[in-house]
Amino acid sequence: MAGAGRWEERVRQALEAGGDAAAEDLLKRASSRERAAALEICARWYLDRSQYEAATAWMRRLLETTDADPRTLLGLGRYAEERHTDPGVLDAAIALLRRALAERKPDDAVLECMILANLAEALIRRGDRAAGKACLDQAIRREDELARAGSHFAGWMSKFLQLFRADVQWDEGDREAASRVYAAMLADPLAPVEYARIEERCTASGVDVKTLIRQRRKADLEFTALAGAEAVEVAPSAGRTLYASYWKGFEGAPGVLLLAMAGSSRHAWSPYVGEMTARGWHVLALDPPGQGMSVGPGLDRKALAEDGKAALEMLAARGAAAGRLGAVGASFGGTVALLTAVAGQPPVRALVLLSPAGTVDAARQRSDPTLLVTSVDDGPFTLRNREMFDEAPQGAWELRVLPETGHGTTLLEARPRLWAEVVDWLAEKL
């Protein structure tokens, strides 16, 4: 049944039409990868309806199957523990995360840290704070090692974990220690920040928030200048301003929009832009709402397409050829890029998606050259990306399933030559 497409949709339709019995019938005809995905989908379906007894039964079945890979286990464990407080659900989530930790590849340190972070949160939410804090400290130590070794993703992730530890300290009453971390994060443009929550807590602690925001903006400008870019502002609609980095190209040369993963920022692209600017291309790396310097929230699908449209229009206004525009998006950034492309104006001639969190419906609407890159070992994203490719117009899309483990921009670290391959593909299509 591999390659049939719309697997998630089919499982959900079966549940809605015939409940568990219909889902069981699909499972009998599924491949091993589809079986693991189906078990996860069933668990999520019941979780979304707060039917916790049924949800935990499906979670236990995924835990017991040999078909589940660590990333699928992490995906369901994280989904359950972040959204629900039912004790049975938390127990099942912890079991899934512990198995994922035990079965991960020993050299996949990024996955190890992600599992540890979610396991820490689940344990703390269940009330086992000592064990949770131990997992969190372990994750922070491992991420710090990776960041010192030069991993850009680990550098971001270590900041996220420091913020998580500050939240734990705040909840435990150590607000002085927590506010020091909050203040440092608010002043750091590379740190993932929920502005409203962090500003509120800093203000409650007597911290000068306005000064920190000025420091954040100053540092952001310095990072942008170090990357050889110009700091620009994109205004997709009245009252909204998004921040971006712009690298000027030759008049009439191609223009490329870059969109990073959720929780990251436009600066994640800085190490890679040189291969585009060396060709004379115009490049714009955008912080969508809720990322980098752009204040969120950023989950409005219509607004995301408008954001991408405004960024493409800026590229054209600054000298890029209107008929030679491309976009590259990673994970959540891939969703923004895909929605921008299917909106149609200005047209995106070539689109690159790195393990996108996209949708099958949007993929069906994209009939121009599209390169979809995913990993053979990216949990549910592997299957979902295959489904997007299966449902997209034949001949317009290319699929590359990499043997390396990774997700989004982490694929660029796992496979160093990948970025050159992406740029070569864009050069051919643009």
C-alpha positions as CSV (number, residue, x, y, z in Angstrom):
1,M,0.0,0.0,0.0
2,A,3.1,2.3,0.2
3,G,2.7,5.3,-2.1
4,A,-1.1,5.2,-2.1
5,G,-1.2,8.7,-0.6
6,R,-3.6,10.4,1.8
7,W,-2.8,7.8,4.4
8,E,-3.6,10.1,7.3
9,E,-6.8,11.2,5.7
10,R,-7.9,7.6,5.0
11,V,-7.2,6.6,8.6
12,R,-9.2,9.5,10.0
13,Q,-12.1,8.9,7.6
14,A,-12.1,5.2,8.7
15,L,-12.3,6.3,12.3
16,E,-15.1,8.8,11.6
17,A,-17.1,6.3,9.6
18,G,-16.6,3.1,11.5
19,G,-14.6,3.7,14.6
20,D,-11.9,1.2,15.8
21,A,-13.3,-1.6,13.6
22,A,-12.8,0.3,10.4
23,A,-9.3,1.4,11.5
24,E,-8.4,-2.2,12.3
25,D,-9.4,-3.2,8.8
26,L,-7.0,-0.6,7.3
27,L,-4.2,-1.9,9.7
28,K,-4.5,-5.4,8.2
29,R,-3.5,-4.1,4.8
30,A,-0.9,-1.6,5.8
31,S,2.9,-1.7,5.4
32,S,5.0,-1.6,8.5
33,R,5.7,2.2,8.2
34,E,2.0,2.8,7.5
35,R,1.0,0.7,10.5
36,A,3.1,2.7,12.9
37,A,1.7,5.9,11.4
38,A,-1.9,4.6,11.7
39,L,-1.5,3.8,15.3
40,E,-0.2,7.3,16.0
41,I,-3.1,8.9,14.0
42,C,-5.6,6.8,15.9
43,A,-4.2,7.9,19.2
44,R,-4.1,11.6,18.2
45,W,-7.7,11.3,16.9
46,Y,-8.9,10.2,20.4
47,L,-6.7,12.7,22.2
48,D,-8.2,15.5,20.2
49,R,-11.6,14.4,21.4
50,S,-10.5,14.0,25.1
51,Q,-11.4,10.3,24.9
52,Y,-8.4,9.3,27.0
53,E,-9.1,5.6,27.7
54,A,-9.3,4.9,23.9
55,A,-6.3,7.2,23.3
56,T,-4.1,5.5,25.8
57,A,-5.1,2.1,24.4
58,W,-3.8,3.2,20.9
59,M,-0.7,4.7,22.5
60,R,0.1,1.4,24.2
61,R,-0.3,-0.4,20.9
62,L,2.2,1.8,19.3
63,L,4.5,1.3,22.3
64,E,4.2,-2.5,21.8
65,T,4.7,-2.7,18.1
66,T,8.1,-3.3,16.6
67,D,7.2,-1.1,13.5
68,A,7.6,2.2,15.3
69,D,10.8,4.2,14.9
70,P,12.1,6.6,17.6
71,R,10.9,9.7,15.8
72,T,7.4,8.4,15.5
73,L,7.5,7.5,19.2
74,L,8.8,11.0,20.0
75,G,6.1,12.6,17.8
76,L,3.2,11.0,19.6
77,G,4.8,11.3,23.0
78,R,5.3,15.0,22.5
79,Y,1.8,15.5,21.1
80,A,0.3,13.9,24.1
81,E,2.3,15.4,26.9
82,E,2.2,19.0,25.5
83,R,-1.6,19.1,25.1
84,H,-3.0,16.9,27.9
85,T,-2.8,16.4,31.6
86,D,-4.7,13.2,32.0
87,P,-2.5,10.9,34.2
88,G,-2.9,7.9,32.0
89,V,-2.0,9.9,28.9
90,L,1.1,11.3,30.6
91,D,2.1,7.8,31.8
92,A,1.8,6.5,28.2
93,A,3.6,9.5,26.8
94,I,6.5,8.9,29.2
95,A,6.7,5.3,28.2
96,L,6.8,6.2,24.5
97,L,9.5,8.8,25.1
98,R,11.6,6.4,27.2
99,R,11.5,3.8,24.4
100,A,12.4,6.5,21.8
101,L,15.4,7.4,24.0
102,A,16.5,3.8,24.3
103,E,16.2,3.0,20.6
104,R,17.6,6.2,19.0
105,K,20.8,6.0,17.0
106,P,23.7,6.5,19.4
107,D,25.2,9.2,17.2
108,D,21.9,11.2,16.7
109,A,22.6,13.7,19.5
110,V,20.0,16.2,18.3
111,L,17.2,13.6,18.5
112,E,18.5,12.6,21.9
113,C,18.2,16.1,23.2
114,M,14.7,16.5,21.7
115,I,13.5,13.3,23.4
116,L,15.1,14.3,26.7
117,A,13.5,17.8,26.6
118,N,10.0,16.3,26.1
119,L,10.5,13.6,28.6
120,A,11.6,16.2,31.1
121,E,8.4,18.2,30.5
122,A,6.2,15.1,30.7
123,L,7.8,14.0,34.0
124,I,7.4,17.5,35.5
125,R,3.8,17.7,34.4
126,R,3.1,14.3,36.0
127,G,4.7,15.6,39.3
128,D,8.0,13.8,39.2
129,R,10.0,17.1,39.2
130,A,13.4,15.6,40.3
131,A,13.5,13.1,37.5
132,G,12.2,15.7,35.0
133,K,14.9,18.3,36.1
134,A,17.6,15.6,35.7
135,C,16.5,14.9,32.1
136,L,16.5,18.6,31.4
137,D,20.0,19.1,32.8
138,Q,21.2,16.1,30.7
139,A,19.6,17.6,27.6
140,I,21.2,21.0,28.2
141,R,24.7,19.5,28.7
142,R,24.4,17.5,25.5
143,E,23.2,20.5,23.5
144,D,26.0,22.7,24.9
145,E,28.5,20.1,23.7
146,L,26.9,20.2,20.2
147,A,26.8,24.0,20.1
148,R,30.5,24.2,21.0
149,A,31.2,21.8,18.2
150,G,29.6,24.2,15.7
151,S,26.0,22.9,15.3
152,H,23.8,25.8,14.4
153,F,20.6,23.9,15.4
154,A,22.1,22.9,18.7
155,G,23.0,26.6,19.4
156,W,19.3,27.5,19.0
157,M,18.1,24.4,20.9
158,S,20.3,25.1,23.9
159,K,18.7,28.5,24.3
160,F,15.3,26.9,24.2
161,L,16.3,24.5,26.9
162,Q,17.7,27.3,29.1
163,L,14.3,29.0,28.7
164,F,12.5,25.8,29.7
165,R,14.7,25.6,32.9
166,A,13.8,29.2,33.7
167,D,10.1,28.3,33.4
168,V,10.7,25.5,35.9
169,Q,12.5,27.9,38.3
170,W,9.7,30.4,38.0
171,D,7.1,27.8,38.8
172,E,9.1,26.7,41.8
173,G,9.3,30.2,43.1
174,D,12.9,31.0,42.2
175,R,11.8,34.1,40.2
176,E,15.1,35.9,40.6
177,A,17.1,33.2,38.8
178,A,14.3,32.8,36.2
179,S,14.1,36.5,35.4
180,R,17.8,36.6,34.8
181,V,17.4,34.0,32.0
182,Y,14.3,35.7,30.7
183,A,16.1,39.0,30.5
184,A,19.1,37.5,28.7
185,M,16.7,35.8,26.2
186,L,14.7,38.9,25.6
187,A,17.9,40.8,24.6
188,D,19.1,38.0,22.4
189,P,17.7,37.9,18.8
190,L,18.8,34.3,18.3
191,A,16.7,33.1,21.3
192,P,13.2,31.7,20.8
193,V,11.0,34.1,22.8
194,E,7.2,34.3,23.4
195,Y,7.2,38.1,23.7
196,A,4.0,38.5,25.7
197,R,4.8,35.9,28.4
198,I,8.4,36.8,28.8
199,E,7.7,40.6,28.9
200,E,5.0,40.0,31.5
201,R,7.4,38.0,33.7
202,C,10.3,40.4,33.3
203,T,8.0,43.4,34.1
204,A,6.7,41.5,37.2
205,S,10.4,41.1,38.3
206,G,11.2,44.8,37.9
207,V,13.2,44.3,34.7
208,D,13.5,47.2,32.3
209,V,11.9,45.5,29.2
210,K,12.2,48.5,26.9
211,T,16.0,48.5,27.3
212,L,16.1,44.8,26.6
213,I,14.1,45.1,23.4
214,R,16.5,47.9,22.3
215,Q,19.4,45.6,23.0
216,R,17.7,42.8,21.1
217,R,17.2,45.1,18.1
218,K,20.8,46.4,18.2
219,A,22.2,42.8,18.4
220,D,19.9,41.7,15.5
221,L,21.3,44.6,13.4
222,E,24.9,43.5,14.2
223,F,24.2,39.8,13.3
224,T,22.6,41.0,10.0
225,A,25.6,43.2,9.2
226,L,28.1,40.4,10.0
227,A,26.2,38.2,7.5
228,G,26.7,40.9,4.8
229,A,23.0,41.7,4.6
230,E,20.8,44.7,5.0
231,A,18.1,44.8,7.7
232,V,14.8,45.5,6.1
233,E,11.2,45.6,7.2
234,V,8.3,43.9,5.3
235,A,4.8,45.3,5.8
236,P,2.3,42.7,4.6
237,S,-0.7,44.7,5.9
238,A,-1.4,47.9,7.9
239,G,-0.2,47.7,11.5
240,R,2.0,44.6,10.9
241,T,5.8,44.7,10.5
242,L,8.0,41.7,9.9
243,Y,11.8,41.8,10.0
244,A,14.1,40.4,7.3
245,S,17.7,40.2,6.0
246,Y,18.3,41.2,2.4
247,W,21.3,40.4,0.2
248,K,21.3,42.6,-3.0
249,G,21.9,40.9,-6.3
250,F,22.4,41.9,-9.9
251,E,19.6,43.7,-11.7
252,G,17.2,41.2,-13.3
253,A,18.8,38.2,-11.5
254,P,16.7,35.6,-9.7
255,G,15.4,36.3,-6.2
256,V,15.0,33.7,-3.5
257,L,12.9,33.9,-0.3
258,L,14.2,31.8,2.7
259,L,12.0,30.7,5.5
260,A,13.4,28.9,8.6
261,M,11.9,26.3,11.0
262,A,9.5,27.3,13.8
263,G,11.2,28.7,16.8
264,S,14.3,29.6,14.7
265,S,15.1,32.9,13.0
266,R,16.2,34.2,9.6
267,H,19.8,34.1,10.9
268,A,19.7,30.3,10.6
269,W,20.3,30.8,6.8
270,S,23.3,33.1,7.2
271,P,26.0,30.3,6.9
272,Y,24.5,29.2,3.6
273,V,23.6,32.4,1.7
274,G,27.0,32.9,0.1
275,E,26.4,30.2,-2.5
276,M,23.4,32.2,-3.7
277,T,24.9,35.7,-3.5
278,A,28.1,34.5,-5.4
279,R,25.7,33.9,-8.4
280,G,24.4,37.4,-8.1
281,W,21.0,36.4,-6.8
282,H,18.8,38.6,-4.6
283,V,18.1,36.8,-1.3
284,L,15.6,37.7,1.4
285,A,15.5,35.7,4.7
286,L,12.2,36.5,6.5
287,D,11.2,36.2,10.2
288,P,7.4,35.3,10.0
289,P,5.3,36.3,13.0
290,G,6.5,34.6,16.2
291,Q,10.0,34.0,14.9
292,G,13.2,36.0,15.4
293,M,12.4,39.7,15.6
294,S,8.8,39.5,14.3
295,V,6.2,39.5,17.0
296,G,3.7,36.6,16.8
297,P,1.5,34.7,16.9
298,G,2.1,33.1,13.5
299,L,-0.4,30.3,12.9
300,D,-2.9,32.2,10.7
301,R,-2.6,30.3,7.3
302,K,-4.1,33.2,5.3
303,A,-1.7,35.7,7.0
304,L,1.3,33.5,6.3
305,A,0.6,33.5,2.6
306,E,0.2,37.3,2.7
307,D,3.6,37.5,4.5
308,G,5.3,35.5,1.8
309,K,3.6,37.5,-0.9
310,A,4.8,40.8,0.6
311,A,8.4,39.4,0.8
312,L,8.4,38.3,-2.8
313,E,7.1,41.7,-3.9
314,M,10.0,43.3,-2.0
315,L,12.4,41.1,-3.9
316,A,11.0,42.1,-7.2
317,A,10.9,45.8,-6.2
318,R,14.6,45.6,-5.3
319,G,15.7,44.4,-8.7
320,A,15.0,40.6,-8.9
321,A,13.3,39.4,-12.0
322,A,9.6,39.0,-11.3
323,G,9.4,35.9,-13.4
324,R,12.5,34.3,-11.7
325,L,11.4,34.1,-8.1
326,G,12.1,31.1,-5.9
327,A,11.5,30.1,-2.3
328,V,13.1,27.7,0.2
329,G,11.3,26.6,3.3
330,A,12.2,24.2,6.2
331,S,9.6,22.4,8.3
332,F,7.1,25.2,9.3
333,G,8.9,27.5,6.9
334,G,8.1,25.0,4.2
335,T,4.4,25.4,5.1
336,V,4.8,29.2,4.7
337,A,6.7,28.7,1.4
338,L,4.1,26.3,0.0
339,L,1.1,28.4,0.9
340,T,2.9,31.4,-0.6
341,A,3.6,29.5,-3.8
342,V,0.0,28.2,-4.3
343,A,-1.4,31.8,-3.7
344,G,0.1,32.5,-7.1
345,Q,1.0,36.2,-7.1
346,P,3.8,36.9,-7.6
347,P,4.5,33.5,-9.0
348,V,7.1,31.2,-7.4
349,R,8.9,29.7,-10.3
350,A,10.9,27.2,-8.2
351,L,10.1,25.9,-4.7
352,V,12.3,23.9,-2.4
353,L,10.8,22.2,0.7
354,L,13.0,20.6,3.4
355,S,10.8,18.1,5.3
356,P,7.9,20.6,5.3
357,A,5.0,20.6,7.7
358,G,2.8,21.2,4.7
359,T,-0.5,19.8,3.6
360,V,-1.6,17.4,0.9
361,D,-4.3,19.9,-0.3
362,A,-1.7,22.6,-0.9
363,A,0.6,20.2,-2.6
364,R,-2.2,19.3,-5.1
365,Q,-2.4,22.9,-6.1
366,R,1.3,23.4,-6.9
367,S,2.0,22.5,-10.5
368,D,5.3,24.3,-11.0
369,P,8.8,22.9,-10.3
370,T,9.1,21.8,-6.7
371,L,11.9,19.9,-4.9
372,L,10.8,18.0,-1.8
373,V,13.6,16.8,0.4
374,T,12.9,14.5,3.4
375,S,14.8,12.0,5.4
376,V,14.4,8.2,5.4
377,D,14.3,8.5,9.2
378,D,12.1,11.5,10.2
379,G,9.2,9.7,11.9
380,P,5.8,10.8,10.7
381,F,7.3,13.5,8.4
382,T,8.8,10.8,6.2
383,L,5.4,9.3,5.4
384,R,3.5,12.6,5.3
385,N,6.1,14.1,2.9
386,R,5.7,11.0,0.6
387,E,2.0,11.5,0.7
388,M,2.4,15.2,-0.4
389,F,4.6,14.0,-3.3
390,D,2.1,11.3,-4.3
391,E,-0.8,13.7,-4.4
392,A,1.1,16.5,-6.2
393,P,0.9,17.0,-10.0
394,Q,3.1,14.4,-11.7
395,G,6.1,15.7,-13.5
396,A,6.2,19.0,-11.5
397,W,7.6,17.7,-8.2
398,E,10.8,15.9,-7.4
399,L,11.3,13.8,-4.3
400,R,14.6,13.2,-2.6
401,V,14.6,10.9,0.4
402,L,18.0,11.2,2.1
403,P,19.6,8.3,4.0
404,E,20.8,10.7,6.7
405,T,18.7,11.4,9.7
406,G,17.4,14.9,10.1
407,H,14.6,17.4,9.8
408,G,14.3,20.8,8.2
409,T,17.5,22.8,8.3
410,T,19.2,20.0,10.4
411,L,19.4,18.1,7.1
412,L,21.9,20.7,5.9
413,E,24.2,19.7,8.8
414,A,23.6,16.0,8.4
415,R,24.4,16.2,4.7
416,P,26.9,19.1,4.1
417,R,26.7,18.9,0.3
418,L,22.9,19.2,0.3
419,W,22.8,23.0,0.1
420,A,25.0,23.0,-3.0
421,E,22.6,20.5,-4.5
422,V,19.6,22.8,-3.6
423,V,21.3,25.9,-5.1
424,D,22.2,24.0,-8.3
425,W,18.6,22.8,-8.7
426,L,17.3,26.3,-8.2
427,A,19.8,27.7,-10.8
428,E,18.5,25.2,-13.3
429,K,14.9,26.0,-12.7
430,L,15.2,29.8,-12.3
